[in-house]
Amino acid sequence: MEPEPGLLIENVAQFEELAARMDSPMFGLNFDVGHFYCVGEPLPEAVDAALCEIMFAEAARAGLGALPES
């Protein structure tokens, strides 16, 4: 599951509630740093809260502008 801004599951608390209902070792979290940032979730706390549920992690430069020229 990947929480997404503006959709049913946006943050760690909502994910944890759904994960408890699913009650399956096959259900986990795709932790997208940009999505959690966009909804105002403090990243260190979000990682700590969801650490045991994170199956994948994604970090993109969304909203951070262009990469500097090398």
Residue frames relative to the residue before (quaternion, step in Angstrom):
aa qw qx qy qz dx dy dz
M 1.0000 0.0000 0.0000 0.0000 0.00 0.00 0.00
E 0.1011 -0.7799 0.6155 0.0517 3.54 -0.98 0.89
P 0.3401 -0.7322 0.5524 0.2074 3.60 -0.46 1.16
E 0.0786 -0.8057 0.5867 -0.0210 3.54 -0.97 0.92
P 0.5237 -0.6395 0.4550 0.3312 3.62 -0.90 0.89
G 0.8243 0.2414 -0.1959 0.4732 3.55 -0.96 0.94
L 0.6629 0.4733 -0.3199 0.4839 3.61 1.24 0.00
L 0.7886 -0.3571 0.2236 0.4480 3.57 -1.31 0.00
I 0.7753 0.1894 -0.0936 0.5953 3.61 0.95 -0.89
E 0.0363 -0.8400 0.5404 -0.0327 3.59 -0.46 1.24
N 0.8276 0.1757 -0.0472 0.5311 3.61 1.00 -0.67
V 0.7272 -0.4430 0.2992 0.4305 3.56 -1.32 0.16
A 0.6429 0.5317 -0.3389 0.4350 3.62 0.89 -0.83
Q 0.6675 0.4817 -0.2989 0.4828 3.59 0.94 -0.84
F 0.6299 0.5218 -0.3339 0.4685 3.58 1.01 -0.76
E 0.6574 0.5208 -0.3147 0.4444 3.60 0.88 -0.94
E 0.6333 0.5239 -0.3331 0.4620 3.60 1.01 -0.77
L 0.6748 0.4791 -0.2912 0.4799 3.58 0.93 -0.90
A 0.6376 0.5342 -0.3275 0.4481 3.61 0.97 -0.82
A 0.6380 0.5180 -0.3270 0.4667 3.58 1.00 -0.77
R 0.6580 0.4983 -0.3060 0.4745 3.59 1.03 -0.73
M 0.6564 0.5112 -0.3069 0.4623 3.57 1.04 -0.79
D 0.0280 -0.8577 0.5116 0.0426 3.57 1.09 -0.79
S 0.5138 0.6143 -0.4277 0.4191 3.57 0.79 1.09
P 0.4581 -0.6793 0.4934 0.2920 3.61 -0.93 0.81
M 0.6206 0.5489 -0.3346 0.4489 3.59 1.25 -0.28
F 0.6390 0.5057 -0.3212 0.4824 3.60 1.27 -0.23
G 0.1430 0.8023 -0.5636 0.1349 3.56 -0.62 1.13
L 0.5700 -0.6191 0.4569 0.2882 3.50 -1.40 -0.01
N 0.2007 -0.6861 0.6824 0.1528 3.52 -1.13 0.82
F 0.1952 -0.8163 0.5382 0.0766 3.57 -0.25 1.30
D 0.0603 -0.7952 0.6030 -0.0187 3.56 -0.28 1.32
V 0.4073 -0.7526 0.4684 0.2197 3.56 -0.33 1.31
G 0.6680 0.5223 -0.3020 0.4355 3.59 0.90 -0.92
H 0.6579 0.5074 -0.3177 0.4568 3.58 0.97 -0.81
F 0.6667 0.4831 -0.3101 0.4753 3.58 0.92 -0.85
Y 0.6162 0.5388 -0.3382 0.4643 3.58 1.06 -0.73
C 0.6708 0.5285 -0.2961 0.4278 3.60 0.90 -0.96
V 0.7307 0.3897 -0.2479 0.5027 3.61 1.04 -0.62
G 0.5765 -0.6461 0.3520 0.3554 3.59 1.28 0.30
E 0.3842 0.7142 -0.4921 0.3165 3.58 1.20 0.41
P 0.4053 -0.6976 0.5219 0.2769 3.65 -0.70 0.98
L 0.4520 -0.7575 0.3998 0.2490 3.59 -0.42 1.24
P 0.6730 0.4781 -0.3438 0.4475 3.69 0.74 -0.81
E 0.6676 0.4933 -0.2984 0.4710 3.58 0.98 -0.83
A 0.6336 0.5307 -0.3303 0.4559 3.58 1.04 -0.76
V 0.6434 0.5063 -0.3185 0.4777 3.58 0.98 -0.83
D 0.6544 0.5140 -0.3167 0.4553 3.59 0.87 -0.91
A 0.6889 0.5014 -0.2837 0.4399 3.58 0.88 -0.96
A 0.7921 0.3278 -0.1470 0.4935 3.57 0.99 -0.83
L 0.3050 0.8171 -0.4662 0.1484 3.58 1.27 -0.05
C 0.7100 0.4614 -0.2700 0.4582 3.61 0.83 -0.90
E 0.6947 0.4718 -0.2653 0.4737 3.60 1.23 -0.38
I 0.5535 0.6370 -0.3940 0.3641 3.62 1.21 -0.38
M 0.1290 -0.7909 0.5968 0.0411 3.55 -0.75 1.13
F 0.7773 0.0690 -0.0125 0.6253 3.55 1.16 -0.70
A 0.1319 -0.7659 0.6212 0.1005 3.56 -1.23 0.46
E 0.1027 -0.7857 0.6097 0.0197 3.52 -1.12 0.78
A 0.0023 0.7788 -0.6271 0.0140 3.54 -0.97 0.88
A 0.0278 0.7915 -0.6066 0.0693 3.56 -0.63 1.16
R 0.5301 -0.6443 0.4564 0.3092 3.57 -1.25 0.32
A 0.2099 0.8154 -0.5195 0.1455 3.61 1.14 0.42
G 0.8460 0.1424 -0.1355 0.4957 3.55 -0.81 1.05
L 0.6188 0.5691 -0.3451 0.4173 3.58 1.25 0.00
G 0.5793 -0.6047 0.3706 0.4017 3.58 1.25 0.08
A 0.7061 -0.4672 0.3389 0.4102 3.53 -1.34 -0.03
L 0.5461 -0.5867 0.4818 0.3541 3.53 -1.24 0.48
P 0.5086 -0.6349 0.4658 0.3481 3.60 -1.02 0.64
E 0.5401 -0.6008 0.4777 0.3451 3.57 -1.17 0.58
S 0.2924 -0.7688 0.5394 0.1805 3.59 -0.98 0.75
